[in-house]
Amino acid sequence: LFVPETTKDVELGLKYAGDSLGLPITFNADVFQQWVKNIQRAAYILTPQGVSLLTANVPKAKISGAEFDLAVRPSEWVQFGLSGNYTRARYTSDTINVLGNTLVYGPFADVPKWSGTLFGEVGMPLAGDTGNLRLRADVYGQTKMPFSNTGATTSPATILPGYVLVNGRLTWDEMLGSHLSSSLFVRNLFNRKYY
């Protein structure tokens, strides 16, 4: 039987939107600290009937980090920007006992240490009142990350490699003078294999 997990979070951030630097800029940034108690995780236990999957509570974890995003619009038809995220997630009390089995958790799974996006967008008005076209491309990347919460003990070599993806979108706004928009988009433009 497992109990609810609880969390406390503290976040400090700043926001800016304006053109005091000579062109329109939007900037957001923050740092955060989260404390989690009784975090729910899978526990694989060997029993006479085979391997059983149970939900267990790992006593404590801490997640720290910082993130930001920046967008610049040098003209009505051009915009570019970037965002980034740093996360340090770890168990601070990592040992539990489930049905007589001692399990040690760590590293913290499914959280890349670094991730971010770079984007650019250009647009142009179409002839008459037929609307506007906008083309946007973005590049997303993240570093390697563990996919098992017991990678340091019972599930070694459970690291997924980092990857970079390129995405694109073509949008037709105010189609033929209406309030309708349509978009064509592609994710993973270069068909990159990733997990």
Secondary structure as UniProt FT lines:
FT   STRAND          6..18
FT   TURN            20..21
FT   STRAND          25..47
FT   TURN            48..49
FT   STRAND          50..75
FT   TURN            76..77
FT   STRAND          78..93
FT   STRAND          95..98
FT   TURN            99..100
FT   STRAND          101..104
FT   STRAND          114..125
FT   TURN            128..129
FT   STRAND          132..142
FT   STRAND          145..146
FT   TURN            149..154
FT   STRAND          159..160
FT   STRAND          163..173
FT   HELIX           175..177
FT   STRAND          182..186
FT   TURN            189..190
//
